[in-house]
Amino acid sequence: MEELWMISEFEKIAALNPDRIIKLLKKDKELFWEIIVSAYLDRKISLGKAAELLGITREELIKEFHKRGIPIRKLSKEDIIAEVEVLECL
């Protein structure tokens, strides 16, 4: 794909203006979903944080993951701490 240069340019713009890029990504709901799921599977965010970013409850996200065949990670110590932090914000 010859347009790969666009991705590196996108990354540069994202580093300079992350709020604008996030707003843009949120407009494409399926792409935003894929980014959140990918971050969850890569252990960059917790299940609770993924649900929060998607605007749904943790239970709704678990149901959706099961429906789509996406594995639920076992909670690590860091995941538990992140989940508690999310709950404290509610």
PDB file of N, CA, C and O in Angstrom:
ATOM      1  N   MET A   1       0.853  -1.175   0.000  1.00  0.00           N
ATOM      2  CA  MET A   1       0.000   0.000   0.000  1.00  0.00           C
ATOM      3  C   MET A   1       0.901   1.241   0.000  1.00  0.00           C
ATOM      4  O   MET A   1       1.686   1.451   0.924  1.00  0.00           O
ATOM      5  N   GLU A   2       0.777   2.027  -1.016  1.00  0.00           N
ATOM      6  CA  GLU A   2       1.666   3.172  -1.151  1.00  0.00           C
ATOM      7  C   GLU A   2       1.305   4.350  -0.251  1.00  0.00           C
ATOM      8  O   GLU A   2       2.101   5.281  -0.120  1.00  0.00           O
ATOM      9  N   GLU A   3       0.133   4.334   0.368  1.00  0.00           N
ATOM     10  CA  GLU A   3      -0.277   5.444   1.231  1.00  0.00           C
ATOM     11  C   GLU A   3       0.160   5.276   2.688  1.00  0.00           C
ATOM     12  O   GLU A   3      -0.341   5.985   3.560  1.00  0.00           O
ATOM     13  N   LEU A   4       1.071   4.365   2.963  1.00  0.00           N
ATOM     14  CA  LEU A   4       1.530   4.153   4.337  1.00  0.00           C
ATOM     15  C   LEU A   4       2.156   5.404   4.937  1.00  0.00           C
ATOM     16  O   LEU A   4       2.164   5.570   6.156  1.00  0.00           O
ATOM     17  N   TRP A   5       2.672   6.270   4.104  1.00  0.00           N
ATOM     18  CA  TRP A   5       3.248   7.517   4.602  1.00  0.00           C
ATOM     19  C   TRP A   5       2.196   8.343   5.354  1.00  0.00           C
ATOM     20  O   TRP A   5       2.533   9.107   6.259  1.00  0.00           O
ATOM     21  N   MET A   6       0.922   8.186   4.973  1.00  0.00           N
ATOM     22  CA  MET A   6      -0.141   8.938   5.648  1.00  0.00           C
ATOM     23  C   MET A   6      -0.237   8.560   7.126  1.00  0.00           C
ATOM     24  O   MET A   6      -0.539   9.399   7.975  1.00  0.00           O
ATOM     25  N   ILE A   7       0.024   7.294   7.417  1.00  0.00           N
ATOM     26  CA  ILE A   7      -0.053   6.834   8.804  1.00  0.00           C
ATOM     27  C   ILE A   7       1.003   7.519   9.655  1.00  0.00           C
ATOM     28  O   ILE A   7       0.715   7.943  10.774  1.00  0.00           O
ATOM     29  N   SER A   8       2.213   7.632   9.144  1.00  0.00           N
ATOM     30  CA  SER A   8       3.260   8.307   9.924  1.00  0.00           C
ATOM     31  C   SER A   8       2.946   9.790  10.076  1.00  0.00           C
ATOM     32  O   SER A   8       3.242  10.378  11.116  1.00  0.00           O
ATOM     33  N   GLU A   9       2.356  10.398   9.064  1.00  0.00           N
ATOM     34  CA  GLU A   9       1.969  11.810   9.174  1.00  0.00           C
ATOM     35  C   GLU A   9       0.823  11.965  10.190  1.00  0.00           C
ATOM     36  O   GLU A   9       0.786  12.925  10.960  1.00  0.00           O
ATOM     37  N   PHE A  10      -0.096  11.012  10.171  1.00  0.00           N
ATOM     38  CA  PHE A  10      -1.202  11.013  11.124  1.00  0.00           C
ATOM     39  C   PHE A  10      -0.668  10.925  12.553  1.00  0.00           C
ATOM     40  O   PHE A  10      -1.142  11.628  13.445  1.00  0.00           O
ATOM     41  N   GLU A  11       0.314  10.063  12.760  1.00  0.00           N
ATOM     42  CA  GLU A  11       0.924   9.914  14.088  1.00  0.00           C
ATOM     43  C   GLU A  11       1.573  11.225  14.547  1.00  0.00           C
ATOM     44  O   GLU A  11       1.484  11.582  15.721  1.00  0.00           O
ATOM     45  N   LYS A  12       2.215  11.931  13.636  1.00  0.00           N
ATOM     46  CA  LYS A  12       2.839  13.209  13.993  1.00  0.00           C
ATOM     47  C   LYS A  12       1.782  14.231  14.405  1.00  0.00           C
ATOM     48  O   LYS A  12       1.939  14.937  15.402  1.00  0.00           O
ATOM     49  N   ILE A  13       0.709  14.299  13.629  1.00  0.00           N
ATOM     50  CA  ILE A  13      -0.365  15.238  13.950  1.00  0.00           C
ATOM     51  C   ILE A  13      -1.031  14.853  15.262  1.00  0.00           C
ATOM     52  O   ILE A  13      -1.382  15.721  16.061  1.00  0.00           O
ATOM     53  N   ALA A  14      -1.207  13.547  15.488  1.00  0.00           N
ATOM     54  CA  ALA A  14      -1.815  13.070  16.728  1.00  0.00           C
ATOM     55  C   ALA A  14      -0.977  13.467  17.940  1.00  0.00           C
ATOM     56  O   ALA A  14      -1.520  13.801  18.993  1.00  0.00           O
ATOM     57  N   ALA A  15       0.337  13.431  17.789  1.00  0.00           N
ATOM     58  CA  ALA A  15       1.218  13.814  18.897  1.00  0.00           C
ATOM     59  C   ALA A  15       1.102  15.308  19.194  1.00  0.00           C
ATOM     60  O   ALA A  15       1.228  15.726  20.345  1.00  0.00           O
ATOM     61  N   LEU A  16       0.865  16.097  18.172  1.00  0.00           N
ATOM     62  CA  LEU A  16       0.761  17.548  18.347  1.00  0.00           C
ATOM     63  C   LEU A  16      -0.627  18.001  18.793  1.00  0.00           C
ATOM     64  O   LEU A  16      -0.763  18.994  19.507  1.00  0.00           O
ATOM     65  N   ASN A  17      -1.646  17.274  18.372  1.00  0.00           N
ATOM     66  CA  ASN A  17      -3.020  17.678  18.665  1.00  0.00           C
ATOM     67  C   ASN A  17      -3.892  16.455  18.955  1.00  0.00           C
ATOM     68  O   ASN A  17      -4.777  16.116  18.169  1.00  0.00           O
ATOM     69  N   PRO A  18      -3.637  15.794  20.090  1.00  0.00           N
ATOM     70  CA  PRO A  18      -4.367  14.549  20.379  1.00  0.00           C
ATOM     71  C   PRO A  18      -5.876  14.739  20.531  1.00  0.00           C
ATOM     72  O   PRO A  18      -6.638  13.854  20.141  1.00  0.00           O
ATOM     73  N   ASP A  19      -6.329  15.858  21.081  1.00  0.00           N
ATOM     74  CA  ASP A  19      -7.771  16.060  21.262  1.00  0.00           C
ATOM     75  C   ASP A  19      -8.507  16.063  19.926  1.00  0.00           C
ATOM     76  O   ASP A  19      -9.599  15.509  19.810  1.00  0.00           O
ATOM     77  N   ARG A  20      -7.911  16.680  18.936  1.00  0.00           N
ATOM     78  CA  ARG A  20      -8.532  16.734  17.604  1.00  0.00           C
ATOM     79  C   ARG A  20      -8.623  15.338  16.995  1.00  0.00           C
ATOM     80  O   ARG A  20      -9.635  14.985  16.389  1.00  0.00           O
ATOM     81  N   ILE A  21      -7.575  14.555  17.156  1.00  0.00           N
ATOM     82  CA  ILE A  21      -7.556  13.204  16.596  1.00  0.00           C
ATOM     83  C   ILE A  21      -8.571  12.315  17.303  1.00  0.00           C
ATOM     84  O   ILE A  21      -9.273  11.538  16.656  1.00  0.00           O
ATOM     85  N   ILE A  22      -8.652  12.425  18.630  1.00  0.00           N
ATOM     86  CA  ILE A  22      -9.623  11.629  19.379  1.00  0.00           C
ATOM     87  C   ILE A  22     -11.043  11.963  18.938  1.00  0.00           C
ATOM     88  O   ILE A  22     -11.868  11.069  18.751  1.00  0.00           O
ATOM     89  N   LYS A  23     -11.322  13.244  18.775  1.00  0.00           N
ATOM     90  CA  LYS A  23     -12.651  13.661  18.315  1.00  0.00           C
ATOM     91  C   LYS A  23     -12.944  13.066  16.932  1.00  0.00           C
ATOM     92  O   LYS A  23     -14.055  12.603  16.672  1.00  0.00           O
ATOM     93  N   LEU A  24     -11.954  13.081  16.062  1.00  0.00           N
ATOM     94  CA  LEU A  24     -12.108  12.503  14.728  1.00  0.00           C
ATOM     95  C   LEU A  24     -12.362  11.000  14.799  1.00  0.00           C
ATOM     96  O   LEU A  24     -13.250  10.488  14.117  1.00  0.00           O
ATOM     97  N   LEU A  25     -11.593  10.295  15.616  1.00  0.00           N
ATOM     98  CA  LEU A  25     -11.742   8.842  15.736  1.00  0.00           C
ATOM     99  C   LEU A  25     -13.108   8.459  16.306  1.00  0.00           C
ATOM    100  O   LEU A  25     -13.689   7.452  15.901  1.00  0.00           O
ATOM    101  N   LYS A  26     -13.616   9.250  17.233  1.00  0.00           N
ATOM    102  CA  LYS A  26     -14.911   8.946  17.845  1.00  0.00           C
ATOM    103  C   LYS A  26     -16.052   9.043  16.841  1.00  0.00           C
ATOM    104  O   LYS A  26     -17.108   8.448  17.054  1.00  0.00           O
ATOM    105  N   LYS A  27     -15.860   9.776  15.761  1.00  0.00           N
ATOM    106  CA  LYS A  27     -16.901   9.893  14.736  1.00  0.00           C
ATOM    107  C   LYS A  27     -17.108   8.578  13.991  1.00  0.00           C
ATOM    108  O   LYS A  27     -18.215   8.292  13.533  1.00  0.00           O
ATOM    109  N   ASP A  28     -16.062   7.787  13.869  1.00  0.00           N
ATOM    110  CA  ASP A  28     -16.162   6.479  13.220  1.00  0.00           C
ATOM    111  C   ASP A  28     -16.291   5.438  14.326  1.00  0.00           C
ATOM    112  O   ASP A  28     -15.288   4.928  14.827  1.00  0.00           O
ATOM    113  N   LYS A  29     -17.519   5.127  14.702  1.00  0.00           N
ATOM    114  CA  LYS A  29     -17.770   4.279  15.872  1.00  0.00           C
ATOM    115  C   LYS A  29     -17.114   2.904  15.772  1.00  0.00           C
ATOM    116  O   LYS A  29     -16.599   2.399  16.769  1.00  0.00           O
ATOM    117  N   GLU A  30     -17.122   2.293  14.593  1.00  0.00           N
ATOM    118  CA  GLU A  30     -16.525   0.961  14.452  1.00  0.00           C
ATOM    119  C   GLU A  30     -15.005   1.026  14.585  1.00  0.00           C
ATOM    120  O   GLU A  30     -14.405   0.156  15.216  1.00  0.00           O
ATOM    121  N   LEU A  31     -14.383   2.033  14.007  1.00  0.00           N
ATOM    122  CA  LEU A  31     -12.937   2.198  14.144  1.00  0.00           C
ATOM    123  C   LEU A  31     -12.568   2.480  15.594  1.00  0.00           C
ATOM    124  O   LEU A  31     -11.588   1.935  16.102  1.00  0.00           O
ATOM    125  N   PHE A  32     -13.352   3.333  16.270  1.00  0.00           N
ATOM    126  CA  PHE A  32     -13.092   3.641  17.675  1.00  0.00           C
ATOM    127  C   PHE A  32     -13.224   2.369  18.515  1.00  0.00           C
ATOM    128  O   PHE A  32     -12.408   2.120  19.404  1.00  0.00           O
ATOM    129  N   TRP A  33     -14.252   1.564  18.231  1.00  0.00           N
ATOM    130  CA  TRP A  33     -14.447   0.277  18.923  1.00  0.00           C
ATOM    131  C   TRP A  33     -13.204  -0.597  18.746  1.00  0.00           C
ATOM    132  O   TRP A  33     -12.690  -1.159  19.713  1.00  0.00           O
ATOM    133  N   GLU A  34     -12.728  -0.707  17.507  1.00  0.00           N
ATOM    134  CA  GLU A  34     -11.565  -1.546  17.221  1.00  0.00           C
ATOM    135  C   GLU A  34     -10.318  -1.057  17.965  1.00  0.00           C
ATOM    136  O   GLU A  34      -9.527  -1.863  18.456  1.00  0.00           O
ATOM    137  N   ILE A  35     -10.152   0.239  18.042  1.00  0.00           N
ATOM    138  CA  ILE A  35      -8.996   0.806  18.756  1.00  0.00           C
ATOM    139  C   ILE A  35      -9.085   0.473  20.245  1.00  0.00           C
ATOM    140  O   ILE A  35      -8.091   0.072  20.851  1.00  0.00           O
ATOM    141  N   ILE A  36     -10.257   0.635  20.829  1.00  0.00           N
ATOM    142  CA  ILE A  36     -10.444   0.361  22.260  1.00  0.00           C
ATOM    143  C   ILE A  36     -10.215  -1.125  22.543  1.00  0.00           C
ATOM    144  O   ILE A  36      -9.515  -1.471  23.494  1.00  0.00           O
ATOM    145  N   VAL A  37     -10.799  -2.000  21.728  1.00  0.00           N
ATOM    146  CA  VAL A  37     -10.627  -3.445  21.924  1.00  0.00           C
ATOM    147  C   VAL A  37      -9.160  -3.828  21.780  1.00  0.00           C
ATOM    148  O   VAL A  37      -8.641  -4.617  22.569  1.00  0.00           O
ATOM    149  N   SER A  38      -8.500  -3.278  20.787  1.00  0.00           N
ATOM    150  CA  SER A  38      -7.083  -3.566  20.586  1.00  0.00           C
ATOM    151  C   SER A  38      -6.256  -3.132  21.790  1.00  0.00           C
ATOM    152  O   SER A  38      -5.371  -3.863  22.237  1.00  0.00           O
ATOM    153  N   ALA A  39      -6.541  -1.949  22.314  1.00  0.00           N
ATOM    154  CA  ALA A  39      -5.825  -1.459  23.499  1.00  0.00           C
ATOM    155  C   ALA A  39      -6.089  -2.359  24.701  1.00  0.00           C
ATOM    156  O   ALA A  39      -5.184  -2.621  25.494  1.00  0.00           O
ATOM    157  N   TYR A  40      -7.329  -2.834  24.838  1.00  0.00           N
ATOM    158  CA  TYR A  40      -7.667  -3.747  25.924  1.00  0.00           C
ATOM    159  C   TYR A  40      -6.895  -5.063  25.785  1.00  0.00           C
ATOM    160  O   TYR A  40      -6.294  -5.544  26.746  1.00  0.00           O
ATOM    161  N   LEU A  41      -6.918  -5.634  24.587  1.00  0.00           N
ATOM    162  CA  LEU A  41      -6.236  -6.911  24.371  1.00  0.00           C
ATOM    163  C   LEU A  41      -4.720  -6.787  24.525  1.00  0.00           C
ATOM    164  O   LEU A  41      -4.053  -7.748  24.907  1.00  0.00           O
ATOM    165  N   ASP A  42      -4.177  -5.608  24.228  1.00  0.00           N
ATOM    166  CA  ASP A  42      -2.740  -5.359  24.399  1.00  0.00           C
ATOM    167  C   ASP A  42      -2.379  -4.955  25.830  1.00  0.00           C
ATOM    168  O   ASP A  42      -1.236  -4.600  26.120  1.00  0.00           O
ATOM    169  N   ARG A  43      -3.382  -5.016  26.723  1.00  0.00           N
ATOM    170  CA  ARG A  43      -3.202  -4.681  28.141  1.00  0.00           C
ATOM    171  C   ARG A  43      -2.802  -3.231  28.383  1.00  0.00           C
ATOM    172  O   ARG A  43      -2.129  -2.924  29.368  1.00  0.00           O
ATOM    173  N   LYS A  44      -3.214  -2.347  27.491  1.00  0.00           N
ATOM    174  CA  LYS A  44      -2.939  -0.920  27.670  1.00  0.00           C
ATOM    175  C   LYS A  44      -4.016  -0.253  28.509  1.00  0.00           C
ATOM    176  O   LYS A  44      -3.760   0.751  29.173  1.00  0.00           O
ATOM    177  N   ILE A  45      -5.226  -0.814  28.480  1.00  0.00           N
ATOM    178  CA  ILE A  45      -6.326  -0.308  29.293  1.00  0.00           C
ATOM    179  C   ILE A  45      -7.067  -1.486  29.915  1.00  0.00           C
ATOM    180  O   ILE A  45      -7.002  -2.615  29.429  1.00  0.00           O
ATOM    181  N   SER A  46      -7.764  -1.194  30.993  1.00  0.00           N
ATOM    182  CA  SER A  46      -8.544  -2.224  31.682  1.00  0.00           C
ATOM    183  C   SER A  46      -9.914  -2.380  31.020  1.00  0.00           C
ATOM    184  O   SER A  46     -10.307  -1.578  30.172  1.00  0.00           O
ATOM    185  N   LEU A  47     -10.616  -3.410  31.420  1.00  0.00           N
ATOM    186  CA  LEU A  47     -11.976  -3.635  30.930  1.00  0.00           C
ATOM    187  C   LEU A  47     -12.874  -2.468  31.325  1.00  0.00           C
ATOM    188  O   LEU A  47     -13.677  -1.990  30.525  1.00  0.00           O
ATOM    189  N   GLY A  48     -12.729  -2.019  32.561  1.00  0.00           N
ATOM    190  CA  GLY A  48     -13.522  -0.884  33.038  1.00  0.00           C
ATOM    191  C   GLY A  48     -13.248   0.382  32.245  1.00  0.00           C
ATOM    192  O   GLY A  48     -14.176   1.120  31.914  1.00  0.00           O
ATOM    193  N   LYS A  49     -11.988   0.638  31.939  1.00  0.00           N
ATOM    194  CA  LYS A  49     -11.624   1.817  31.155  1.00  0.00           C
ATOM    195  C   LYS A  49     -12.159   1.698  29.742  1.00  0.00           C
ATOM    196  O   LYS A  49     -12.638   2.682  29.178  1.00  0.00           O
ATOM    197  N   ALA A  50     -12.085   0.507  29.160  1.00  0.00           N
ATOM    198  CA  ALA A  50     -12.627   0.288  27.817  1.00  0.00           C
ATOM    199  C   ALA A  50     -14.124   0.594  27.799  1.00  0.00           C
ATOM    200  O   ALA A  50     -14.614   1.276  26.898  1.00  0.00           O
ATOM    201  N   ALA A  51     -14.842   0.090  28.792  1.00  0.00           N
ATOM    202  CA  ALA A  51     -16.282   0.348  28.884  1.00  0.00           C
ATOM    203  C   ALA A  51     -16.558   1.838  29.029  1.00  0.00           C
ATOM    204  O   ALA A  51     -17.452   2.382  28.382  1.00  0.00           O
ATOM    205  N   GLU A  52     -15.784   2.488  29.883  1.00  0.00           N
ATOM    206  CA  GLU A  52     -15.951   3.926  30.094  1.00  0.00           C
ATOM    207  C   GLU A  52     -15.757   4.696  28.787  1.00  0.00           C
ATOM    208  O   GLU A  52     -16.560   5.567  28.452  1.00  0.00           O
ATOM    209  N   LEU A  53     -14.702   4.379  28.056  1.00  0.00           N
ATOM    210  CA  LEU A  53     -14.421   5.071  26.799  1.00  0.00           C
ATOM    211  C   LEU A  53     -15.508   4.830  25.752  1.00  0.00           C
ATOM    212  O   LEU A  53     -15.801   5.703  24.935  1.00  0.00           O
ATOM    213  N   LEU A  54     -16.097   3.642  25.785  1.00  0.00           N
ATOM    214  CA  LEU A  54     -17.156   3.299  24.840  1.00  0.00           C
ATOM    215  C   LEU A  54     -18.528   3.786  25.284  1.00  0.00           C
ATOM    216  O   LEU A  54     -19.500   3.696  24.534  1.00  0.00           O
ATOM    217  N   GLY A  55     -18.602   4.303  26.509  1.00  0.00           N
ATOM    218  CA  GLY A  55     -19.865   4.840  27.008  1.00  0.00           C
ATOM    219  C   GLY A  55     -20.889   3.787  27.365  1.00  0.00           C
ATOM    220  O   GLY A  55     -22.094   4.017  27.258  1.00  0.00           O
ATOM    221  N   ILE A  56     -20.404   2.617  27.793  1.00  0.00           N
ATOM    222  CA  ILE A  56     -21.301   1.534  28.203  1.00  0.00           C
ATOM    223  C   ILE A  56     -20.820   0.999  29.556  1.00  0.00           C
ATOM    224  O   ILE A  56     -19.735   1.341  30.027  1.00  0.00           O
ATOM    225  N   THR A  57     -21.649   0.158  30.163  1.00  0.00           N
ATOM    226  CA  THR A  57     -21.247  -0.423  31.440  1.00  0.00           C
ATOM    227  C   THR A  57     -20.276  -1.570  31.201  1.00  0.00           C
ATOM    228  O   THR A  57     -20.172  -2.103  30.096  1.00  0.00           O
ATOM    229  N   ARG A  58     -19.581  -1.930  32.246  1.00  0.00           N
ATOM    230  CA  ARG A  58     -18.639  -3.047  32.192  1.00  0.00           C
ATOM    231  C   ARG A  58     -19.369  -4.334  31.812  1.00  0.00           C
ATOM    232  O   ARG A  58     -18.860  -5.131  31.023  1.00  0.00           O
ATOM    233  N   GLU A  59     -20.559  -4.534  32.373  1.00  0.00           N
ATOM    234  CA  GLU A  59     -21.348  -5.735  32.095  1.00  0.00           C
ATOM    235  C   GLU A  59     -21.789  -5.770  30.632  1.00  0.00           C
ATOM    236  O   GLU A  59     -21.770  -6.827  30.001  1.00  0.00           O
ATOM    237  N   GLU A  60     -22.186  -4.619  30.095  1.00  0.00           N
ATOM    238  CA  GLU A  60     -22.577  -4.569  28.681  1.00  0.00           C
ATOM    239  C   GLU A  60     -21.389  -4.910  27.780  1.00  0.00           C
ATOM    240  O   GLU A  60     -21.544  -5.594  26.768  1.00  0.00           O
ATOM    241  N   LEU A  61     -20.215  -4.432  28.154  1.00  0.00           N
ATOM    242  CA  LEU A  61     -19.020  -4.717  27.361  1.00  0.00           C
ATOM    243  C   LEU A  61     -18.673  -6.204  27.411  1.00  0.00           C
ATOM    244  O   LEU A  61     -18.313  -6.797  26.394  1.00  0.00           O
ATOM    245  N   ILE A  62     -18.783  -6.795  28.584  1.00  0.00           N
ATOM    246  CA  ILE A  62     -18.522  -8.236  28.708  1.00  0.00           C
ATOM    247  C   ILE A  62     -19.472  -9.025  27.811  1.00  0.00           C
ATOM    248  O   ILE A  62     -19.045  -9.950  27.120  1.00  0.00           O
ATOM    249  N   LYS A  63     -20.757  -8.667  27.816  1.00  0.00           N
ATOM    250  CA  LYS A  63     -21.731  -9.345  26.948  1.00  0.00           C
ATOM    251  C   LYS A  63     -21.360  -9.178  25.478  1.00  0.00           C
ATOM    252  O   LYS A  63     -21.440 -10.129  24.700  1.00  0.00           O
ATOM    253  N   GLU A  64     -20.953  -7.965  25.099  1.00  0.00           N
ATOM    254  CA  GLU A  64     -20.580  -7.705  23.713  1.00  0.00           C
ATOM    255  C   GLU A  64     -19.325  -8.484  23.327  1.00  0.00           C
ATOM    256  O   GLU A  64     -19.238  -9.012  22.219  1.00  0.00           O
ATOM    257  N   PHE A  65     -18.361  -8.555  24.233  1.00  0.00           N
ATOM    258  CA  PHE A  65     -17.153  -9.339  23.983  1.00  0.00           C
ATOM    259  C   PHE A  65     -17.515 -10.808  23.763  1.00  0.00           C
ATOM    260  O   PHE A  65     -17.012 -11.437  22.832  1.00  0.00           O
ATOM    261  N   HIS A  66     -18.377 -11.352  24.610  1.00  0.00           N
ATOM    262  CA  HIS A  66     -18.793 -12.749  24.465  1.00  0.00           C
ATOM    263  C   HIS A  66     -19.480 -12.958  23.114  1.00  0.00           C
ATOM    264  O   HIS A  66     -19.226 -13.944  22.422  1.00  0.00           O
ATOM    265  N   LYS A  67     -20.349 -12.023  22.753  1.00  0.00           N
ATOM    266  CA  LYS A  67     -21.077 -12.117  21.496  1.00  0.00           C
ATOM    267  C   LYS A  67     -20.124 -12.106  20.293  1.00  0.00           C
ATOM    268  O   LYS A  67     -20.354 -12.804  19.306  1.00  0.00           O
ATOM    269  N   ARG A  68     -19.047 -11.304  20.387  1.00  0.00           N
ATOM    270  CA  ARG A  68     -18.091 -11.169  19.282  1.00  0.00           C
ATOM    271  C   ARG A  68     -16.921 -12.147  19.379  1.00  0.00           C
ATOM    272  O   ARG A  68     -16.048 -12.163  18.511  1.00  0.00           O
ATOM    273  N   GLY A  69     -16.906 -12.957  20.429  1.00  0.00           N
ATOM    274  CA  GLY A  69     -15.829 -13.929  20.586  1.00  0.00           C
ATOM    275  C   GLY A  69     -14.507 -13.317  21.026  1.00  0.00           C
ATOM    276  O   GLY A  69     -13.441 -13.870  20.754  1.00  0.00           O
ATOM    277  N   ILE A  70     -14.576 -12.176  21.705  1.00  0.00           N
ATOM    278  CA  ILE A  70     -13.370 -11.500  22.197  1.00  0.00           C
ATOM    279  C   ILE A  70     -13.096 -12.004  23.606  1.00  0.00           C
ATOM    280  O   ILE A  70     -13.978 -11.945  24.463  1.00  0.00           O
ATOM    281  N   PRO A  71     -11.890 -12.498  23.861  1.00  0.00           N
ATOM    282  CA  PRO A  71     -11.592 -13.061  25.185  1.00  0.00           C
ATOM    283  C   PRO A  71     -11.553 -11.990  26.278  1.00  0.00           C
ATOM    284  O   PRO A  71     -11.134 -10.854  26.057  1.00  0.00           O
ATOM    285  N   ILE A  72     -12.004 -12.396  27.457  1.00  0.00           N
ATOM    286  CA  ILE A  72     -11.913 -11.547  28.641  1.00  0.00           C
ATOM    287  C   ILE A  72     -10.631 -11.936  29.361  1.00  0.00           C
ATOM    288  O   ILE A  72     -10.428 -13.103  29.698  1.00  0.00           O
ATOM    289  N   ARG A  73      -9.771 -10.955  29.594  1.00  0.00           N
ATOM    290  CA  ARG A  73      -8.503 -11.236  30.270  1.00  0.00           C
ATOM    291  C   ARG A  73      -8.741 -11.534  31.745  1.00  0.00           C
ATOM    292  O   ARG A  73      -9.692 -11.038  32.350  1.00  0.00           O
ATOM    293  N   LYS A  74      -7.872 -12.342  32.302  1.00  0.00           N
ATOM    294  CA  LYS A  74      -7.848 -12.499  33.752  1.00  0.00           C
ATOM    295  C   LYS A  74      -7.234 -11.229  34.313  1.00  0.00           C
ATOM    296  O   LYS A  74      -6.300 -10.670  33.738  1.00  0.00           O
ATOM    297  N   LEU A  75      -7.763 -10.784  35.430  1.00  0.00           N
ATOM    298  CA  LEU A  75      -7.299  -9.526  36.006  1.00  0.00           C
ATOM    299  C   LEU A  75      -5.924  -9.675  36.651  1.00  0.00           C
ATOM    300  O   LEU A  75      -5.687 -10.576  37.456  1.00  0.00           O
ATOM    301  N   SER A  76      -5.035  -8.774  36.279  1.00  0.00           N
ATOM    302  CA  SER A  76      -3.737  -8.678  36.945  1.00  0.00           C
ATOM    303  C   SER A  76      -3.876  -7.689  38.107  1.00  0.00           C
ATOM    304  O   SER A  76      -4.917  -7.049  38.255  1.00  0.00           O
ATOM    305  N   LYS A  77      -2.865  -7.568  38.902  1.00  0.00           N
ATOM    306  CA  LYS A  77      -2.872  -6.601  40.004  1.00  0.00           C
ATOM    307  C   LYS A  77      -3.109  -5.192  39.458  1.00  0.00           C
ATOM    308  O   LYS A  77      -3.873  -4.418  40.035  1.00  0.00           O
ATOM    309  N   GLU A  78      -2.444  -4.862  38.337  1.00  0.00           N
ATOM    310  CA  GLU A  78      -2.608  -3.542  37.727  1.00  0.00           C
ATOM    311  C   GLU A  78      -4.040  -3.330  37.239  1.00  0.00           C
ATOM    312  O   GLU A  78      -4.588  -2.234  37.362  1.00  0.00           O
ATOM    313  N   ASP A  79      -4.644  -4.385  36.685  1.00  0.00           N
ATOM    314  CA  ASP A  79      -6.028  -4.298  36.221  1.00  0.00           C
ATOM    315  C   ASP A  79      -6.969  -4.012  37.391  1.00  0.00           C
ATOM    316  O   ASP A  79      -7.875  -3.186  37.279  1.00  0.00           O
ATOM    317  N   ILE A  80      -6.753  -4.689  38.493  1.00  0.00           N
ATOM    318  CA  ILE A  80      -7.611  -4.489  39.665  1.00  0.00           C
ATOM    319  C   ILE A  80      -7.493  -3.052  40.164  1.00  0.00           C
ATOM    320  O   ILE A  80      -8.498  -2.423  40.495  1.00  0.00           O
ATOM    321  N   ILE A  81      -6.281  -2.539  40.218  1.00  0.00           N
ATOM    322  CA  ILE A  81      -6.069  -1.154  40.649  1.00  0.00           C
ATOM    323  C   ILE A  81      -6.781  -0.189  39.694  1.00  0.00           C
ATOM    324  O   ILE A  81      -7.434   0.757  40.134  1.00  0.00           O
ATOM    325  N   ALA A  82      -6.649  -0.434  38.387  1.00  0.00           N
ATOM    326  CA  ALA A  82      -7.303   0.420  37.386  1.00  0.00           C
ATOM    327  C   ALA A  82      -8.816   0.353  37.521  1.00  0.00           C
ATOM    328  O   ALA A  82      -9.495   1.374  37.414  1.00  0.00           O
ATOM    329  N   GLU A  83      -9.349  -0.844  37.755  1.00  0.00           N
ATOM    330  CA  GLU A  83     -10.798  -0.994  37.931  1.00  0.00           C
ATOM    331  C   GLU A  83     -11.285  -0.209  39.149  1.00  0.00           C
ATOM    332  O   GLU A  83     -12.328   0.442  39.089  1.00  0.00           O
ATOM    333  N   VAL A  84     -10.543  -0.265  40.242  1.00  0.00           N
ATOM    334  CA  VAL A  84     -10.905   0.481  41.455  1.00  0.00           C
ATOM    335  C   VAL A  84     -10.881   1.976  41.168  1.00  0.00           C
ATOM    336  O   VAL A  84     -11.763   2.710  41.616  1.00  0.00           O
ATOM    337  N   GLU A  85      -9.877   2.431  40.424  1.00  0.00           N
ATOM    338  CA  GLU A  85      -9.783   3.858  40.082  1.00  0.00           C
ATOM    339  C   GLU A  85     -10.989   4.301  39.271  1.00  0.00           C
ATOM    340  O   GLU A  85     -11.522   5.388  39.492  1.00  0.00           O
ATOM    341  N   VAL A  86     -11.424   3.464  38.330  1.00  0.00           N
ATOM    342  CA  VAL A  86     -12.599   3.795  37.524  1.00  0.00           C
ATOM    343  C   VAL A  86     -13.832   3.882  38.425  1.00  0.00           C
ATOM    344  O   VAL A  86     -14.629   4.811  38.296  1.00  0.00           O
ATOM    345  N   LEU A  87     -13.988   2.931  39.325  1.00  0.00           N
ATOM    346  CA  LEU A  87     -15.140   2.936  40.227  1.00  0.00           C
ATOM    347  C   LEU A  87     -15.137   4.148  41.147  1.00  0.00           C
ATOM    348  O   LEU A  87     -16.197   4.688  41.466  1.00  0.00           O
ATOM    349  N   GLU A  88     -13.960   4.576  41.573  1.00  0.00           N
ATOM    350  CA  GLU A  88     -13.863   5.744  42.452  1.00  0.00           C
ATOM    351  C   GLU A  88     -14.279   7.017  41.735  1.00  0.00           C
ATOM    352  O   GLU A  88     -14.691   7.982  42.380  1.00  0.00           O
ATOM    353  N   CYS A  89     -14.177   7.036  40.415  1.00  0.00           N
ATOM    354  CA  CYS A  89     -14.569   8.216  39.633  1.00  0.00           C
ATOM    355  C   CYS A  89     -16.074   8.316  39.462  1.00  0.00           C
ATOM    356  O   CYS A  89     -16.582   9.377  39.099  1.00  0.00           O
ATOM    357  N   LEU A  90     -16.798   7.234  39.715  1.00  0.00           N
ATOM    358  CA  LEU A  90     -18.255   7.234  39.525  1.00  0.00           C
ATOM    359  C   LEU A  90     -18.983   7.933  40.621  1.00  0.00           C
ATOM    360  O   LEU A  90     -20.212   8.011  40.594  1.00  0.00           O
TER     361      LEU A  90
END
